[in-house]
Amino acid sequence: MDHKKEDHSAKWKDRVGQIVLILLGISVIYAVYMLFTAPSGVPDNGFEKVKSDYVLTLLQCLVGVIVMFIPSVIEKKFSVDIPDVMEMIYFVFLFCAIYLGEVRDFYYRVPSWDLILHMFSGAMLGALGFVLVSFFNDSEKVNMQLSPIFVTLFAFCFALAAGTLWEIYEFLADGLLGTNMQKFITADREVLVGRDALADTMEDLIVDALSSLAVCIIGFFTLKKKVNR
């Protein structure tokens, strides 16, 4: 029965992954085409896209295609069994963040779309931190038994570090390619300055911290209960 459930989960994971990969691939082709046809400079209205917008779309879609294969690479290289459900959630997150967010403009069309995704990613990264440490704890090749509080601290720091690296990537992309990943330019093309310009980055990091903390607290009590058995 368990094997049937695992096979069913694996099939759904593969289907979701294939759909997301196809959508990102189509979006890459579309973005490349629009780079040659879209106008340059500043758009006349908040909904018109210019070349820099399609540079961002192309960059995000290419990154999305690459990072889709990270779970399978980790599993093969380190012999880590990442749960199929977690991989499927990861694919859904990429679909929401890249395809809906960048390609379909949900970051501008849906209020707080960015914060919702960071809440989702913070929780997901916190859970992934627990999976990684649990693998080493349960591995016979590594003689290591970590306390629940240390595992929780690692998972929390892992999620924060990943979120920080993403913000660094956004900052570098905006500076080098002239994109607007950190949303310092509004949909009405108003350029934010000072504290307002920092708001998007800091809100993202705060939401990452709170969502990962919530997952880590749940994980801590779950591990503590398991140890005390």
N, C-alpha and C positions, 0 to 999 in steps of 0.2 A: 504493500500500500504506500509506504514511504517513497519507494523508488518511482512509483507512478506519479506521485505528487511532485517529485524532483524533476522528472521528465517533462511534466506539464509546465512547471515553472520555467524550465530551460527553454521550452518552445516559445512561450510567451515573451521571455527575455529577448530571444533571437528575433522574433517578429517586430517587437517594439524597436529594437536596435536597427533593424533593416529599414523600417519606415523613417526613422529619424535620419539615418545616413543618406537615404534617397532624397529627402527634403533638403538637407544641407547641401548635397551635391548639386541639385537643381538651383538652389539659391546662389551657389558659387558661380555657376554659368550665367545666371541672370545678372549678378553683380558685375561680372566682367564685361558683359554686353553694355550695361548701363554706364560703365566708366567711360565708354567711348561716345555715348549719346547724351548723357546728362550735362547740364550747364555747369560752369565753374563759378567760383565766387560765392556770394551771399544770395540765398533765394529771396524771391519777392514776398513769399508768405511762409507761415510756419509749417505748412504741410508739403511744400515743394522740396524735393531732394536734389542736392548738388553732388558733385564728384566726391567730395570728402565724406559724404554720408555713405556712398557705395564703397569707398575704401574701408570704412568701418565694418560694413556688412560683409565684405569679402574677407577681411581679417578675422572676424568673429566666426564665420562659417568654416574657414580653413582650420582655425584653432579647434573648433568643435569637432571636425572630422578627425583630427589628430588625437584629441583627448578621449574620443570614444573608445579607442583601442587600449587605453591605459589599464583598465581592469583585467583584460585578457593577458596583457603583457606581464602584469604583476603575478597573476595566477600561474603562468607558465615559468617565469623566471625564478620565483620564490616558493613555488608550490603552495601558494595560499589559496584557500577555497573561499572566495567572496560569495556570500549568499546571492542566489539568482534574483531574489526580490530586491536586494539592495542595488544590484546592477541595473535592474529595470527602472527603479526609482531614479537612478543616476541618468539614464537615457531620457526619461521624462523631464528631468530638470534641464538637461541640455536643450531639449525641444522648447521648453518654456522660456529659457533664458536667451537662446540664440535665435531660433526660428520665430517664435511669437514676439520676443522682446525686440530684436534688431530688425528682422526681415519684415514683420507685420506691424512694427511700431507700437507694441504694447507698452513700452516704457513711457511713451508720451500719451497714448490713448487711454490707458488704464491707470487710475490713481494708485500710487504706492506699489506699483508692479515690482519695482526694483527691491523695495524693502521686503515684500512677500517672498521673493526669490532668495534673498539673503537669509531670511528666517529659515527657509527650507534648506539652503545649503549649509548653514551653520549646524542645524540639527543632523544633517546627513554626514557631515565631516566629523562631528562628535561621535556618532555611531561607528563610523569607519575607524576612528582611533581605537575604540574598544575592540573592534574586530581584529585589528593588527596586533594589539598587545595580547589578546586572548589566544591568537595563533601561536605566539612565542611561549606563552604560559603553558599551553597544552602540548607543545611540540616535544617529542622525546629527544630530538637532536640538541635542544638547548636546555641546559639545566638552570632554569630561572623560574622562580615563583614570586610574583610581585603582589604587594598588598593592594586591596581595593582602592585605597586613597591614592596610591601612586598611579595605578591604572587610570583612575578618574582624572588626576592632574595631567597625565600625558595626553589623554583624549582631548581635554579642554585646550591645552597648549597647542596640540596638533591642529585643531579646528581654527584657532586664532591665527596661527602661523600661515595656514593655507589661505585664510581670508585676507591677511596682510599682503601676501605674495600676489594675490589677485589685484589688490588696489595698486600695488607697485606696477604691475603689468598695465593697468588702465592708465596710470600717470605717464608711463613711458610711451605708450601708444599715442596718447593725446599730444605729447610733446614732439615726437618724431614724425608722426603721420598726419597731424592736424585733425585728429578725430575728436569726438565728444563723448568718450566713454564715461567720464566722470560727471557728465551732465552739468558742466559749468556754463553751458549755453542752453537757455530754455527753448521750448517749442516755438515761442514767438521771437527767437533769435536775440534775446537779451543776454548779454555777457555778464555773468555774476562776478562780483569782486569781494574781497575780504572774507568775512565769516560765512557769507552766503555761498561763496565758491567752495568752501570746505565742507559745507553741510552734507552733501551727498556722500562723500568719503567717510566722514565720521559717523553718520547715521548707519551706513553699511557695516562698519566695524562694530558699532554698539549692538546692532541687531544680530550680527554673527556671534558676538560674545553671549548675549542673553539666550539665544536659541540653543547654542551648543552647551551652555551651562545647564539649561533645563534637561537636556538629554543626558548629560554627565551625572547629574544628581540622581536621575532615575537609574542609570547604569551603576552608580555607586551602591545604592541600596540593594539592587539585584545581585551584584557580586558579593556584597557583605552577607546577604542571606544564603548564597550558595556556599560561601566559605564556612559559615557557622553550622552547616548541616552535619 
